[in-house]
């Protein structure tokens, strides 16, 4: 049995700070989007790029980022990417137009693409005891889900009492604190294998994802059968197919296909993609509903997400105790059920809804569901992966979720705006009113529930791991060095 790292809990604290910052930035600007839109003159169709510019570069480059962390050193790249993230955040806060803001958000995503897999891989190689690892992943899972809601609260406070620009500048002190603590507390780890970087694979997968996202956004103005919509979607799918071919033939693949060969890991990655598609737009729609329809301030809107955060923390704590005993399959299956029911309850929303009667029950159910989903998902995706592949395996998990989020925000924003436009036309309105906006949001939530149902079915069919498997050291027998 390997010797336990005496600094492992301090290292987890440092990693948690960095992970929280990464997750915060996926949602912290959501609550500020109305203010950003007004200040920089961004259209409704283009507003999602403030979010997507981050999640797309984040997801598209995660695989390359994971490999860089594996071979250049996870601690080293953890610190380097923190510096880059802080610099991009400082530039974004100074943005005088939408283009510069999109660019800064994209650079944040590039930095996060190295930071996130390095952080998750450090957890995997630092915690070697199965019970301690479950607790560490509980912290990670709680931050992955709860950080999104915390970002909305923090974003609301900063927007209301300072400026939306502070939703970006706040990252600078957080990153500096993480750097200062990482130097003494985090141990370096890397794979000793010599390899190259799969740059053609990274370029192909990123351009393919960008084409798909852009094609989805074109559907809002041209329809799903519009020429540019179909062209960009087609180009994106072709590029992703080329990426798979490159990976199957490359001597140093960005995504070693053996990582996907394990049934449980493959199920976790596939489910994670659909979770990203279904969940990310929830925060966007509810932020606009609270401010644009119910008339709450940015801070009040952020505080309304606290029950969701509380639900995540509670269920993540429960999951950390149950996971080594009964395994991930049915815990996460139950989490999907909670989340789907919560989304379906949001179909009751109207412009006259009350928060306590119509929204709060859904927030609690969705929060509990997210906690039950994310903790086992992280543990399953990394279980049985050797230290040499820890970075790329964690990158695949993050990439699946972030790419799913990019697709989801673009797709569901298009669905929602199309439904709102159809309502305006059908009712001969001069413009969008509360009822028209709610029609778009509820349509989006219904699609979200359907997408998460698909994710739940995929999970229950593919993931068969039990608690005994997770406690059995021999489950790691399939670990292999990089090829």
GUTI-599258 format. One record per residue (C-alpha): z, y, x. Coordinates in steps of 0.1 Angstrom, whole numbers, plus 5000, padded with zeros to 4 digits. Layout:
ZYX;...
***
This chain:
500050005000;499150345014;501750595024;502250864998;501451215009;504751415010;502851735001;500951584972;502751774944;502452104962;498752034968;498351964930;499952304923;497352474945;494452274930;495752354895;495552724902;491952694914;490952464885;492552704860;490452994874;487252784871;487952684835;489153034826;485753174836;483952954812;485653134783;487453444794;484353654788;483853514754;486553724738;485154024756;481553954746;481454204717;482654484742;480254364769;477354364744;478054714732;478654854767;475554694784;473254684753;472754314752;471054164721;472453884699;469853644712;470653714748;474453734746;474853364753;473453424788;476753584798;478253244793;475153024802;474453194835;477753064847;477752724831;474052654840;474352724878;477752554877;476452234861;473052234878;474452254914;477552044909;476051734923;474951914955;478352084956;480151744954;478151604983;478751915004;482451874998;482351505007;480651565040;481751915051;485351855042;486951905008;489752135019;487352345040;484852385011;487652434986;488652745006;485152875013;484152844976;487353034966;486253324989;482753314974;484053304938;486353604944;483453804959;481053724930;483853814905;484354154922;480554224920;480454114883;483154354874;481154644888;477954544869;476154844854;473554644835;473054304819;470854174848;473454234874;476154084852;474053764847;473453744885;477153774893;477953514867;475353284882;476953334917;480353254902;478752934889;477352844924;480752884939;482452684912;479852404917;481452344951;485052434942;485452204911;484351874926;486251944958;489352004937;488951694916;488151474946;491251604964;493351484934;491651144935;492251094973;495751254974;497351054945;497150684954;499850554930;498350474895;501250624876;501350944897;497550964894;497850954856;500251244857;498051434881;495051384858;497251494828;497751824846;493951844853;493051744817;495551994802;494052274824;490452164815;491152194778;493952444777;492452674803;489652754779;492052884753;494253054778;491053234790;490553374755;494153514753;493953664788;490453794781;491653964749;494654124766;492554254795;489754384772;492154564749;494554724774;492254764804;488454684803;486254384799;485554424836;488954294844;488053964829;486053924861;488254114885;491353904876;489853624896;490253804929;494053784932;494053434917;491653314944;493553484972;496753314961;495152974960;493653034995;497053135009;498752824995;495852575003;496052635040;499552485044;499752245015;496352075011;495251805035;491651785047;489651475036;485951385041;483751095044;482751005080;479350885070;476451075085;473851185059;471551465048;471451675017;469051604989;467651954985;464551844965;466851664940;469051974937;466052204931;464451974907;467551914885;468452284884;464952394875;464752124849;467952224832;467052594834;463752514816;465452324789;468052594783;465452864782;463352654758;466252624735;466853004735;463253064727;463652864695;465753144680;462753374679;459753144679;461152834661;461552484674;457752414671;456852744689;454452714719;456852854745;459752654731;457852324734;456352414768;459752494784;461452194768;458551964780;458652104815;462352064817;462251694806;459451624831;461451784860;464551574850;462351264850;461051354885;464751404896;465551044886;462550924906;463651124936;467150984934;465950624932;463850674964;465850914985;467750775015;470451035008;470451084970;472251374954;473251134927;473650774941;472650564911;475450314919;477850574907;476450524872;476250154874;479850094863;479850064825;483150254820;482050544844;478650564828;480250584793;482650854805;479751064820;477551034789;480351114765;481351404787;477851554783;478051544745;481551674745;480251974764;477452024739;479852004710;482952194722;481852494742;480452694713;483652664693;485352934713;482253164711;481953134673;485653174666;485853474689;483153644669;484653534636;488053674644;486754004656;483554054636;484553914603;488353914600;488654244620;491254134646;491454314679;490454124712;494154054720;494953944686;491953714686;492953564719;496553504706;495153314676;493953044700;497452964712;498052684687;494952514701;496452544736;499752414725;498052114709;496252034742;499552054762;501351824738;498651564736;497951574773;501651504780;501651214755;498451074771;499851074806;502550834794;500350614773;497350594796;498750344822;500050124793;497150104768;494250234787;491750514778;489550364751;491550414719;493450724731;490150904735;488750754704;491650894685;491051234702;487451244689;488751174654;491251464655;488551704668;485851604643;488251634614;489351974627;485752094629;484851964594;487852154580;486252474593;483552424567;486052604544;485652924563;484553234544;484653614549;487853604529;489553334548;493153354560;494153244594;497253034584;495752874554;492152814565;491952824603;495352714618;495252354607;491852314624;493052474655;495952234658;493851924652;491152034676;493752114703;495451774699;492051604700;490951784732;494051674751;493651314740;490051324751;490051504785;492851324803;491450964799;487951094805;488851234839;490750914849;487950684837;485150874854;486850854888;488650514886;487350254911;485350514931;485850494968;487050794988;483550835003;482050904969;485051084953;483351424955;480051324940;481751114913;483851414902;480851634904;478951404880;481851444855;481951814859;478151844858;477851634826;480451864809;479052194822;475452104816;476351994782;478152324777;475052514788;472852314764;475452344736;476052714738;472252774738;471552514711;474352604688;473952974692;470352934682;471352714652;473952974641;471653284645;468853094627;471153004598;472453364596;468853494595;467853244568;470853354547;469853724551;466253644540;467353424511;469753684498;467453984506;470154154526;469454464548;471254304577;473954054586;477254084567;480353874568;478953604546;475753574566;477753544599;480053284584;476953084572;475853074609;479252974622;479952694597;476452554603;477252554640;480552374635;478952114613;476452034641;479352034666;481151764645;477951554644;477451584682;481051484689;480651184665;477851074688;480051114718;482850914702;480550624694;479150624729;482750614743;483950334720;480850124727;480750164765;484350204777;486349884777;488949964804;492549864796;495849974808;496049664829;492749744846;494150094855;497249944871;495449674890;494449774925;491749514925;489749724901;488749924931;486949634946;483549794937;484150074961;481350114986;480550355014;477650605009;474250445014;
***
